[in-house]
Amino acid sequence: MENMELHQLIKVKVVGEGNRRDETSRLNDDILIRILGFLSFKEAVRSSAISRRWQHLWKYFSGCLSFKQTKPRLASWNLNVRTRKEIAETCEFIEWVNKYLNSNQASTIDEFRIDNFDLDKDSKAYVDEWVGIALQKKTKKLQLNFGPEYYSDVRWSSVDASRVAARCYCLTKETFSSALSGIHFLTCLSVKFVGVSDEMLEHIVSICPLLESLELDHSPQLTHPKVSALRLKHLNICHCEYFIESIEIYAPNLVSFDYTGKEIPLHIKYAPKLNQVCYDDGSRSAIQHLSIHLANYLPQLVTLSIGMSVVGVVNNFPKLTSLKHLRCDALTSDGNSLRCLTSLIEASPFLHKFVLEVSHGTGEIIKKIHPSEVRVMCRSVSGHPHEYIKEVEIVGFCGNKAEAEILTYLLKNAVMLETIRIEISGGTPKKNYAYPEEIKQMTNYMINHLIQNRSPPQLLFLLL
């Protein structure tokens, strides 16, 4: 319903020639405002053009108030001096938010979000006012994203981190001072490219008793954050690596925890319900780090996602006796093996789905594999039968030896495998690279060679 066009919600009946009657005129304002609740904020504002009756109803919109930068622009912290154009765009954006937020007359709003506009400390007074208004309206979700549109691809250098730390907008006690009563309704908080100190984080958690989801992304002030929250279910701390040194967690209702950054001590004091973890320190020892920092919680995990630079086989990895879904994002380079992943697979006796996404180092040569090598590999790769894996997905496959080995391992040992989906890498072939058509031929050959004697032989194979 929420994706329906406005004209599908509001029907206009033609009465006689040249006369139209607005059928919605019979409805009271409360019903019309509820109709607006099914629309986006932008669509709700546009409804003012329908008729005089609708002209001011959008001001009572109580859904998600979302303000997003639509023009591509450089992040301000990456510029030594702002241009006149950048300053003018910032002023224009601030005026836009002020206009519509101050016009809103709803007593409550579900969500308030600023997306992909690089506001910094110079705009603190405005942002504090917006946050105060949103919290006074008892918003449940608050998102401040002051990073570039494709911020997830940003990897900080020490220079970048210092620039962000010096210029970023920061949450302070003054930010929430005007809405202490409304903040009790906040359940989700997401801040990106926003400064949050360790002390401020503890303060936020202490004054938000209903907080269930917390996301801190590219926050340059975190060093030793301590998160102690009774109702918190989801915690995400990402890309704070140039300053953060440790994390401490006490959250009896925590279900999922995501961490992306450098390898640091993770002190999970108490999280008995934790069953989903995403861990990516980008190192060659990511699997070992995971086994150390989460040793007490590995047996209860149902979903695990891990990012790493690949290494050799890891011995004596703790058993993942509850794991059903495993995802590995692996950065490989020429000569590396993916056999380290077999340690994780064999430590997960009840694994149902395995996803591998492979990326390659810049300038790496992807060597072609000859069919004779495939036959040798099929004979040499061994392992233990796995009776629960039903689905396998490999993304970024380009047919090198490491990928062929792990594919062979899975096809030989996942005896109950039902579906395997392989997405060919979209990289541009060069000298000594395997072309997509060659990769498909090699993969088809390998699949057919390995499954011809399978029992049961039924296997859905998707090659994209």
C-alpha positions in Angstrom: 0.0 0.0 0.0 2.8 2.4 0.9 4.2 2.2 -2.7 0.9 3.1 -4.4 0.7 6.3 -6.4 -1.3 9.1 -4.9 -3.9 9.0 -7.7 -4.6 5.4 -6.7 -5.5 6.5 -3.2 -7.6 9.5 -4.1 -10.3 9.0 -6.7 -12.1 11.9 -8.4 -15.5 11.3 -9.9 -16.7 13.2 -13.0 -20.2 14.6 -12.6 -21.7 15.9 -15.9 -19.6 17.5 -18.6 -16.8 19.7 -17.4 -17.7 19.3 -13.7 -15.6 17.3 -11.2 -16.3 16.5 -7.6 -13.6 15.5 -5.2 -14.9 12.3 -3.6 -12.5 12.8 -0.6 -14.4 16.0 0.4 -16.8 13.8 2.3 -14.1 12.4 4.5 -13.0 14.1 7.7 -9.5 15.4 8.2 -8.4 12.6 10.4 -9.0 10.1 7.7 -7.3 12.2 5.1 -4.3 12.6 7.4 -4.2 8.8 7.8 -4.2 8.4 4.0 -1.1 10.7 4.0 0.6 8.3 6.4 0.8 5.7 3.5 2.9 8.2 1.4 6.5 9.4 1.6 7.1 12.8 3.0 7.7 14.2 -0.5 4.5 12.7 -1.8 2.6 14.1 1.2 3.9 17.6 0.4 2.9 17.3 -3.2 -0.7 16.4 -2.2 -1.2 20.1 -1.4 -1.7 20.7 -5.1 -4.8 18.4 -5.2 -7.3 20.9 -4.0 -7.8 23.6 -1.3 -9.0 20.9 1.1 -5.6 19.2 0.8 -3.5 22.4 0.8 -2.4 22.3 4.4 -3.1 18.7 5.4 0.6 17.7 4.7 1.6 19.8 7.7 0.1 17.1 9.9 2.2 14.3 8.2 3.4 12.0 11.0 5.4 9.4 9.0 9.1 9.6 8.1 10.4 13.1 7.7 13.3 12.5 5.3 15.6 15.2 4.0 18.2 13.9 1.5 20.9 15.5 -0.6 20.1 14.8 -4.3 23.0 16.6 -6.0 26.4 14.9 -6.0 29.0 16.8 -4.0 32.4 16.3 -2.3 32.5 15.8 1.4 33.4 19.1 3.1 36.0 17.4 5.3 37.9 16.5 2.1 38.2 20.1 1.1 40.7 22.6 2.4 38.5 25.6 1.7 34.7 25.6 0.9 33.7 27.2 -2.4 31.0 29.7 -2.7 28.9 27.1 -4.4 29.4 24.7 -1.4 28.4 27.4 1.1 25.3 28.3 -1.0 24.2 24.7 -1.2 24.6 24.3 2.5 22.5 27.4 3.2 19.9 26.2 0.8 19.7 22.8 2.4 19.3 24.3 5.9 16.6 26.6 4.7 14.8 23.7 3.1 14.8 21.6 6.3 13.8 24.6 8.5 10.9 25.5 6.3 9.3 22.0 6.3 10.2 21.0 9.8 8.9 24.2 11.4 5.7 23.9 9.3 5.0 20.4 10.6 2.1 20.5 13.1 1.8 16.8 13.9 2.1 16.0 17.6 4.2 13.0 16.8 6.4 11.7 14.0 7.6 8.2 13.4 11.1 9.0 12.0 13.4 11.9 11.3 16.3 11.5 8.9 19.0 13.6 7.3 20.7 11.6 4.5 24.0 12.3 2.7 24.5 15.9 3.3 27.9 16.9 4.8 26.8 19.3 7.6 29.6 20.0 10.0 30.3 21.9 13.3 29.4 25.2 11.6 25.8 24.0 11.4 25.5 22.6 14.9 22.9 25.2 16.1 20.6 24.2 13.2 21.1 20.5 13.6 20.6 20.7 17.4 17.3 22.5 16.8 16.1 19.9 14.3 16.9 17.1 16.7 15.1 18.9 19.5 12.0 19.4 17.4 12.0 15.7 16.3 12.4 14.4 19.9 9.7 16.8 21.2 7.4 15.1 18.6 8.3 11.8 20.2 10.1 10.4 17.2 11.0 6.7 17.5 13.8 6.7 14.9 16.5 9.3 14.4 19.1 9.1 11.7 21.8 11.7 11.0 24.0 10.8 8.0 26.5 13.6 7.2 28.7 11.6 4.9 29.0 11.4 1.1 26.5 9.3 -0.8 28.8 6.4 -1.2 30.3 6.6 2.3 30.4 2.8 2.8 33.3 2.7 0.3 35.2 5.3 2.3 38.4 4.0 4.0 40.0 6.6 6.1 43.6 7.7 6.0 45.0 9.4 9.1 44.6 12.7 7.2 40.9 12.0 6.5 40.2 11.0 10.1 41.9 14.1 11.4 39.9 16.3 9.1 36.6 14.7 10.2 37.5 14.9 13.8 38.3 18.6 13.4 35.3 19.6 11.4 32.5 17.2 12.1 29.2 17.9 13.9 29.2 16.4 17.4 26.4 15.2 19.6 26.6 16.9 23.0 24.3 17.1 26.1 23.0 20.5 24.7 21.7 18.6 21.6 19.2 16.8 23.8 18.6 19.4 26.6 15.5 20.8 25.0 13.7 17.5 24.6 14.5 15.3 27.6 10.9 14.2 27.9 10.6 13.2 24.3 13.8 11.3 24.1 12.3 8.5 26.2 10.4 7.4 23.1 13.5 6.9 20.9 14.0 3.3 19.9 16.5 3.6 17.0 19.5 5.9 16.7 21.8 6.0 13.7 24.7 8.5 13.3 27.2 8.6 10.5 30.1 11.0 10.2 29.0 12.5 13.5 31.2 12.9 16.5 30.1 10.9 19.6 32.5 10.7 22.5 32.7 7.8 24.9 31.1 9.9 27.6 28.4 11.1 25.3 27.6 7.6 24.2 27.1 6.5 27.8 24.9 9.6 28.4 22.7 8.8 25.3 22.2 5.2 26.4 21.3 6.3 29.9 18.6 8.8 28.8 17.1 6.5 26.2 15.5 3.6 28.1 13.6 2.2 25.1 16.7 2.2 22.7 16.7 -1.0 20.7 19.0 -0.2 17.8 22.2 1.8 17.8 24.5 2.5 14.8 27.8 4.5 15.0 29.4 4.8 11.6 32.6 6.8 10.8 32.5 8.5 14.2 35.9 9.9 14.9 35.6 10.5 18.7 35.1 6.9 19.9 38.1 5.5 21.7 36.9 3.1 24.4 33.1 3.0 24.0 31.1 1.2 26.7 27.6 0.2 25.8 25.4 -0.9 28.7 21.7 -1.0 27.6 19.0 -3.3 28.9 16.7 -3.2 25.9 19.3 -2.9 23.1 18.9 -5.5 20.4 21.1 -4.3 17.5 24.5 -2.7 17.8 26.6 -1.6 14.8 30.0 0.1 15.1 31.8 0.6 11.8 34.8 2.4 10.3 36.0 4.2 13.5 39.4 2.5 13.2 41.7 5.4 13.5 40.8 6.2 17.1 38.9 3.3 18.6 41.0 1.0 20.9 38.4 -1.3 22.5 34.7 -2.0 22.9 32.8 -3.1 26.0 29.3 -4.4 25.8 26.7 -5.3 28.5 23.4 -5.9 26.8 21.1 -8.8 28.0 18.8 -8.5 25.0 21.4 -7.9 22.3 20.6 -10.1 19.3 22.9 -8.7 16.6 26.4 -7.1 16.6 28.2 -5.7 13.6 31.8 -4.5 13.8 34.0 -3.2 10.9 37.4 -1.7 11.6 40.8 -2.6 12.8 41.4 -5.5 15.2 40.8 -4.4 18.8 39.7 -6.1 22.0 36.0 -6.8 22.1 34.9 -7.2 25.7 31.4 -8.7 25.5 30.6 -8.9 29.1 27.0 -10.2 28.9 24.9 -10.9 25.8 23.0 -14.2 26.3 20.7 -13.7 23.3 23.4 -12.8 20.8 22.9 -14.9 17.7 23.9 -12.7 14.7 27.5 -11.3 14.2 29.1 -9.5 11.4 32.9 -9.1 12.0 35.3 -7.6 9.5 38.8 -6.4 10.6 40.2 -6.9 7.1 43.2 -8.8 8.4 44.8 -12.1 7.6 44.0 -13.2 11.1 40.3 -12.3 11.2 39.2 -15.9 11.9 41.6 -16.2 14.8 40.6 -12.8 16.2 36.9 -13.9 16.0 37.6 -17.1 17.9 39.4 -15.1 20.7 37.0 -12.2 21.1 33.8 -14.2 20.8 34.8 -17.5 22.1 32.0 -17.7 24.7 29.3 -16.8 22.1 30.3 -18.8 19.0 28.3 -21.9 20.0 25.0 -19.8 20.1 25.5 -17.9 16.8 22.9 -18.7 14.1 24.2 -16.2 11.5 27.8 -15.2 11.0 29.4 -12.8 8.5 33.1 -12.4 8.4 35.4 -10.2 6.3 39.1 -11.1 5.9 42.2 -11.3 3.9 42.6 -15.0 3.4 45.2 -17.2 5.1 45.9 -20.9 5.5 43.8 -23.5 7.2 42.9 -22.6 10.8 43.2 -25.5 13.2 41.1 -26.2 16.3 38.4 -23.6 15.5 35.6 -23.6 18.1 32.5 -25.5 17.2 29.6 -23.4 15.8 26.9 -25.8 16.8 24.0 -23.5 16.2 25.2 -21.8 13.0 22.8 -22.0 10.0 24.0 -19.1 7.8 27.7 -18.3 7.0 28.9 -15.5 4.8 32.6 -14.8 4.0 33.8 -11.7 2.3 37.4 -12.6 1.2 40.1 -10.4 -0.2 42.4 -12.6 -2.2 45.7 -12.0 -3.9 47.7 -14.2 -6.4 48.9 -17.4 -4.8 46.5 -17.3 -1.8 44.2 -20.1 -1.0 40.6 -20.1 0.3 41.1 -23.4 2.1 41.0 -21.5 5.4 37.2 -21.3 4.9 37.0 -25.1 5.2 37.8 -24.7 8.9 34.7 -22.6 9.4 32.5 -24.9 7.4 33.7 -28.0 9.1 33.2 -26.3 12.5 29.5 -25.7 11.6 27.9 -29.2 11.5 24.4 -27.8 10.9 25.2 -25.1 8.4 22.4 -24.6 5.9 23.6 -21.8 3.6 27.1 -20.7 2.7 27.8 -17.4 0.8 31.3 -16.4 -0.4 32.0 -13.0 -2.0 35.4 -12.7 -3.4 37.3 -9.5 -4.3 40.8 -9.2 -5.7 43.7 -7.0 -5.0 44.3 -4.1 -7.4 46.3 -5.1 -10.4 46.1 -8.8 -9.6 46.5 -11.2 -12.6 43.8 -13.8 -12.6 45.5 -16.8 -14.2 43.5 -19.1 -16.4 42.9 -22.7 -15.3 43.3 -25.5 -17.8 40.8 -28.3 -17.8 43.6 -30.7 -16.9 44.2 -28.7 -13.7 40.5 -29.1 -12.9 40.7 -32.9 -13.2 43.8 -33.0 -10.9 42.1 -30.7 -8.4 39.0 -32.8 -8.3 41.1 -35.8 -7.3 43.3 -34.0 -4.8 40.8 -31.8 -2.8 39.4 -33.7 0.1 37.4 -33.0 3.3 34.6 -34.4 5.5 31.0 -35.0 4.2 28.6 -32.3 5.3 25.0 -33.4 5.4 23.1 -30.1 6.1 24.4 -27.6 3.5 21.6 -27.0 1.0 22.5 -23.6 -0.6 25.8 -22.2 -1.8 26.4 -18.8 -3.4 29.7 -17.5 -4.8 29.9 -13.9 -5.9 32.8 -12.4 -7.8 33.9 -15.7 -9.2 36.7 -15.4 -11.8 38.0 -18.9 -12.0 41.4 -18.8 -10.3 42.9 -21.7 -8.5 41.8 -20.7 -5.0 38.2 -20.3 -6.1 38.2 -23.5 -8.0 39.5 -25.3 -4.9 36.8 -24.1 -2.6 34.1 -24.8 -5.2 35.5 -28.3 -5.6 35.5 -28.8 -1.9 31.9 -27.8 -1.6 30.7 -29.9 -4.5 32.5 -33.0 -3.2 31.5 -32.7 0.5 28.1 -31.0 0.6 26.4 -34.2 -0.2 22.8 -32.8 0.3 23.4 -29.6 -1.7 20.3 -28.5 -3.6 21.2 -25.1 -5.1 24.5 -23.5 -6.1 24.5 -20.0 -7.6 27.7 -18.6 -9.1 28.0 -14.9 -10.2 30.9 -14.3 -12.5 33.2 -11.4 -11.8 32.4 -8.3 -14.0 36.1 -7.2 -14.2 37.6 -6.3 -17.6 39.7 -9.2 -18.9 43.3 -8.4 -19.8 46.4 -10.5 -20.7 46.5 -13.6 -18.6 43.0 -13.0 -17.2 40.2 -15.5 -17.7 37.5 -14.1 -19.9 33.9 -14.5 -18.6 33.1 -17.1 -21.3 36.2 -19.1 -20.4 35.2 -18.9 -16.7 31.7 -20.2 -17.6 33.2 -23.1 -19.7 35.6 -24.0 -16.9 32.9 -23.8 -14.2 30.4 -25.9 -16.3 33.1 -28.5 -16.9 33.9 -28.6 -13.1 30.3 -28.9 -12.1 29.5 -31.6 -14.6 32.7 -33.5 -13.7 31.9 -33.4 -10.0 28.2 -34.1 -9.9 28.1 -37.0 -12.5 28.4 -39.5 -9.7 26.5 -37.6 -7.0 23.8 -39.4 -5.0 21.3 -37.8 -5.1 22.3 -36.2 -8.4 19.6 -33.4 -8.3 21.3 -30.0 -8.2 20.0 -26.6 -9.3 23.0 -24.8 -10.8 22.7 -21.1 -11.7 25.6 -19.4 -13.5 25.2 -15.6 -13.9 
